[in-house]
């Protein structure tokens, strides 16, 4: 009986919090209001991915802007905000949701966000995790795992490309190459577009997916999305230029659109997932704990 009451209580808490998210979205709130929502939700016995599902709903309807975030007002380049709840883009959306889901109040959210966006949390153009598969995922391996092969199984394929920050910065008109990372030849796993329906049941709530370009030799990821649950339906939750907004699409419909309209542009998906050992009810990660998580990972979990 006690176990049943606990389960009902958790379900009730999640339902109430979910209902609150529908009434007013983040882009309609002040930072103080967002802090209040964050403090309230952080006290609930929800896992990180359950909080991701909840927090990501607060962004639905938010306008898309490729340049919604940058390196802050004092940056030499891209002096756009370090945090933005009025507009978002595909990567910023995932970053904000992750940071909210591991935090307990605004200041810790802000600092966790910079830890996710930048190498070792050092704010700057050269330390920003620009490339999803080459920078962003490796630098956030303390929180996320590449589970593409686990999800794709025998359907998984590989692709190799060379990532060049020098070329990337040159394309932005930046000639300063001090401390720029060297070119790197990398191989990643992906699940082909035509097989995405077959792996639907292996995807989990809170998975972050990178849509992989076809016929490009210097970049992997074209777009980032999240797999979420909307009233029992598996959806792809994304911020995109398609509609210039943030919205849900039923997973089957999204996959069908890829295979009919974009099969020549993309080859498949890579899948990232919150680490099991961190994805526990009520889990909060303080910004100053992240270095320890990274060191533990380097030591093989010891």
Phi and psi in degrees as a GROMACS rama.xvg file:
@    title "Ramachandran Plot"
@    xaxis  label "Phi"
@    yaxis  label "Psi"
@TYPE xy
-62.1688  -41.2988  UNK-2
-63.1109  -40.9604  UNK-3
-61.946  -42.8836  UNK-4
-63.7003  -39.0855  UNK-5
-63.591  -45.0925  UNK-6
-62.1411  -44.1441  UNK-7
-62.5545  -40.9504  UNK-8
-61.5832  -46.2474  UNK-9
-63.0048  -43.8648  UNK-10
-62.2661  -40.2241  UNK-11
-64.3358  -44.4588  UNK-12
-58.868  -45.5579  UNK-13
-64.828  -40.2698  UNK-14
-64.378  -43.9884  UNK-15
-63.2971  -45.745  UNK-16
-62.2977  -38.4631  UNK-17
-66.1597  -39.5568  UNK-18
-64.1461  -37.5889  UNK-19
-62.5224  -36.6334  UNK-20
-66.6944  -27.0604  UNK-21
-74.6715  -32.7923  UNK-22
-68.7138  -35.3974  UNK-23
-149.337  128.959  UNK-24
-94.7448  163.544  UNK-25
-59.508  -37.5205  UNK-26
-69.9818  -7.7297  UNK-27
-100.856  1.2153  UNK-28
-111.135  157.787  UNK-29
-82.086  166.344  UNK-30
-61.3054  -34.2602  UNK-31
-64.9866  -39.8836  UNK-32
-67.4445  -39.9222  UNK-33
-63.4808  -40.4509  UNK-34
-59.3053  -41.109  UNK-35
-63.8997  -42.9403  UNK-36
-62.4154  -45.0092  UNK-37
-60.2612  -46.8233  UNK-38
-60.7543  -41.2905  UNK-39
-66.9273  -47.7675  UNK-40
-68.7067  -34.3528  UNK-41
-63.8029  -20.4006  UNK-42
-83.8271  -11.0703  UNK-43
-79.7431  151.004  UNK-44
-79.8024  58.1379  UNK-45
-108.051  146.199  UNK-46
-73.1796  168.856  UNK-47
-59.1539  -44.6624  UNK-48
-70.8572  -30.3577  UNK-49
-66.3855  -38.3473  UNK-50
-69.5575  -35.0804  UNK-51
-59.5203  -43.7634  UNK-52
-59.91  -42.1099  UNK-53
-72.2602  -51.5254  UNK-54
-63.7324  -38.205  UNK-55
-63.0175  -26.6778  UNK-56
-69.3351  -28.0607  UNK-57
-65.9897  -17.1545  UNK-58
-91.9097  -12.5555  UNK-59
-58.2206  132.098  UNK-60
91.3257  -8.0318  UNK-61
-68.5244  134.223  UNK-62
-61.884  146.43  UNK-63
-88.7217  137.771  UNK-64
-149.616  115.949  UNK-65
-54.9408  -34.9293  UNK-66
-101.992  34.6716  UNK-67
-69.8012  -29.4827  UNK-68
-132.439  152.575  UNK-69
-148.385  -140.916  UNK-70
-107.935  19.0842  UNK-71
93.6324  166.229  UNK-72
-66.1952  -17.9099  UNK-73
-100.972  6.26092  UNK-74
-72.761  150.306  UNK-75
-73.6027  -33.277  UNK-76
-126.536  146.989  UNK-77
47.7551  60.1129  UNK-78
-81.4136  50.4976  UNK-79
-94.8203  172.279  UNK-80
-60.5906  152.268  UNK-81
-82.4081  -21.1189  UNK-82
-142.06  142.538  UNK-83
-148.834  119.69  UNK-84
-112.649  13.6476  UNK-85
-103.644  -30.0682  UNK-86
-141.644  160.42  UNK-87
-152.012  171.86  UNK-88
-137.01  -178.956  UNK-89
-62.0182  -44.8049  UNK-90
-74.4069  -44.0558  UNK-91
-59.5669  -38.3271  UNK-92
-57.9033  -51.8447  UNK-93
-61.5211  -41.2531  UNK-94
-65.2687  -46.8272  UNK-95
-62.7938  -42.5341  UNK-96
-64.2937  -44.5978  UNK-97
-60.5276  -47.7188  UNK-98
-62.5156  -42.0445  UNK-99
-61.6808  -39.6701  UNK-100
-74.7389  -12.6298  UNK-101
-111.33  4.50224  UNK-102
-113.043  163.272  UNK-103
-117.793  -15.2718  UNK-104
-161.009  173.637  UNK-105
-55.4165  -50.6627  UNK-106
-59.1766  -42.8805  UNK-107
-68.7268  -36.2854  UNK-108
-58.9067  -49.3329  UNK-109
-58.2809  -45.8773  UNK-110
-72.9461  -35.4937  UNK-111
-64.3013  -36.9684  UNK-112
-60.2142  -42.8301  UNK-113
-69.0063  -32.8665  UNK-114
-64.0837  -34.5821  UNK-115
-77.2334  -38.7983  UNK-116
-79.8425  -27.3108  UNK-117
-126.13  150.785  UNK-118
-62.7865  117.665  UNK-119
57.4851  22.2181  UNK-120
73.7912  12.0392  UNK-121
-86.5754  111.585  UNK-122
-74.6191  127.457  UNK-123
166.805  159.136  UNK-124
-58.5035  -40.8981  UNK-125
-79.4893  -18.8209  UNK-126
-104.007  -0.0158994  UNK-127
-72.1849  143.073  UNK-128
-82.3924  80.7611  UNK-129
-69.9829  -47.3643  UNK-130
-94.3314  122.397  UNK-131
-54.5245  -52.7883  UNK-132
-85.7769  -26.0014  UNK-133
-92.9327  -31.4099  UNK-134
-114.638  -57.335  UNK-135
-63.8602  -50.8948  UNK-136
-67.232  -48.4716  UNK-137
-59.061  -40.6925  UNK-138
-72.3993  -18.2766  UNK-139
-110.91  24.3195  UNK-140
-68.0229  -14.8335  UNK-141
-67.4305  -20.9138  UNK-142
-115.192  -35.0191  UNK-143
-121.055  152.06  UNK-144
-121.335  147.125  UNK-145
-80.5634  110.257  UNK-146
-111.758  20.6729  UNK-147
-55.342  -48.2546  UNK-148
-68.2825  -34.9694  UNK-149
-64.5165  -40.3918  UNK-150
-76.694  -42.7224  UNK-151
-81.8444  -26.0338  UNK-152
56.1345  -133.229  UNK-153
-68.3782  -13.2693  UNK-154
-80.1534  -13.4588  UNK-155
-65.5212  139.941  UNK-156
-123.433  169.025  UNK-157
-121.553  152.137  UNK-158
-143.689  140.421  UNK-159
-118.595  133.283  UNK-160
-146.783  163.832  UNK-161
-106.883  123.494  UNK-162
-99.9468  125.935  UNK-163
-125.875  108.475  UNK-164
-67.4608  -34.0844  UNK-165
-60.5855  -45.1314  UNK-166
-66.0172  -40.024  UNK-167
-61.1752  -48.2714  UNK-168
-67.7772  -37.7694  UNK-169
-59.9968  -36.6075  UNK-170
-66.4064  -19.6173  UNK-171
-96.5153  4.56392  UNK-172
78.5595  19.522  UNK-173
-100.304  114.963  UNK-174
-95.81  -15.4693  UNK-175
-70.251  115.03  UNK-176
-110.914  10.8303  UNK-177
-63.1505  129.727  UNK-178
66.5618  13.9825  UNK-179
-76.4937  137.065  UNK-180
-61.7568  145  UNK-181
-70.3114  161.996  UNK-182
-61.8218  143.211  UNK-183
-132.72  133.306  UNK-184
-96.7813  118.346  UNK-185
-126.962  148.623  UNK-186
-120.472  129.806  UNK-187
-125.326  162.217  UNK-188
-91.7614  150.557  UNK-189
-150.842  157.766  UNK-190
-104.629  120.38  UNK-191
-57.7047  148.545  UNK-192
-51.8289  -44.5603  UNK-193
-67.7048  -12.101  UNK-194
-107.005  2.72499  UNK-195
-65.3515  -33.2688  UNK-196
-65.8091  -34.372  UNK-197
-66.9315  -25.0594  UNK-198
-102.927  8.15769  UNK-199
-51.3372  -44.5643  UNK-200
-71.9729  -15.0588  UNK-201
-91.3095  -12.1546  UNK-202
-77.861  147.647  UNK-203
-120.186  154.659  UNK-204
-55.1082  128.236  UNK-205
95.1782  -4.97092  UNK-206
-63.7826  138.337  UNK-207
-106.182  128.636  UNK-208
-119.199  141.214  UNK-209
-107.795  125.37  UNK-210
-83.5933  121.135  UNK-211
-94.5856  129.187  UNK-212
-61.0529  149.401  UNK-213
-102.888  149.392  UNK-214
57.7533  37.2241  UNK-215
-129.166  139.48  UNK-216
-108.11  1.74612  UNK-217
-128.12  11.605  UNK-218
-159.642  146.29  UNK-219
-99.7418  -61.7395  UNK-220
-86.5516  129.634  UNK-221
-98.6613  -23.9563  UNK-222
-163.941  151.971  UNK-223
-124.372  137.481  UNK-224
-137.101  168.038  UNK-225
-123.661  141.221  UNK-226
-90.9062  122.045  UNK-227
-135.604  172.707  UNK-228
-111.391  126.526  UNK-229
-121.37  97.939  UNK-230
53.3757  44.4257  UNK-231
89.3348  -5.29347  UNK-232
-103.281  132.141  UNK-233
-74.241  123.824  UNK-234
-128.53  159.155  UNK-235
-98.6108  120.107  UNK-236
-106.878  123.609  UNK-237
-152.107  158.515  UNK-238
-114.65  125.581  UNK-239
-149.763  159.797  UNK-240
-68.6012  -19.1741  UNK-241
-74.1784  96.5674  UNK-242
94.7653  -9.2321  UNK-243
49.5739  46.0415  UNK-244
-152.833  -175.598  UNK-245
-121.308  122.644  UNK-246
-159.123  171.167  UNK-247
-101.4  147.197  UNK-248
-135.937  134.327  UNK-249
-53.9563  136.64  UNK-250
-54.379  -47.4257  UNK-251
-60.1553  -41.8066  UNK-252
-64.8068  -42.8086  UNK-253
-61.6936  -45.0921  UNK-254
-65.2483  -40.7009  UNK-255
-62.0239  -41.6573  UNK-256
-61.6493  -41.3932  UNK-257
-60.8423  -44.0279  UNK-258
-77.0234  -19.3778  UNK-259
-99.7922  -36.7444  UNK-260
-104.432  -26.3974  UNK-261
-127.818  20.0454  UNK-262
-66.2882  -21.3389  UNK-263
-87.0066  -18.1129  UNK-264
-91.9487  -32.2971  UNK-265
-125.061  153.458  UNK-266
-109.833  -19.7715  UNK-267
164.379  -163.584  UNK-268
-122.196  144.556  UNK-269
-106.679  146.029  UNK-270
-122.63  129.752  UNK-271
-117.971  144.587  UNK-272
-140.838  142.351  UNK-273
-59.7144  135.659  UNK-274
-59.5006  136.257  UNK-275
-56.7824  -40.1302  UNK-276
-68.9171  -17.7102  UNK-277
-98.352  -21.8235  UNK-278
-84.8182  64.8904  UNK-279
-117.971  155.369  UNK-280
-56.8592  131.024  UNK-281
75.8732  9.67449  UNK-282
-66.0328  128.236  UNK-283
-125.776  136.824  UNK-284
-117.618  117.96  UNK-285
-77.8555  147.739  UNK-286
-54.2566  -37.2925  UNK-287
-77.9206  -5.9417  UNK-288
-88.6376  -13.3603  UNK-289
-66.696  -39.8134  UNK-290
-58.3013  -39.9249  UNK-291
-65.7062  -38.456  UNK-292
-64.8223  -38.709  UNK-293
-65.5486  -43.8616  UNK-294
-63.9906  -39.7471  UNK-295
-62.4761  -39.827  UNK-296
-65.1886  -41.0127  UNK-297
-64.0916  -32.0071  UNK-298
-84.4149  4.28165  UNK-299
79.869  28.3499  UNK-300
86.7125  6.15848  UNK-301
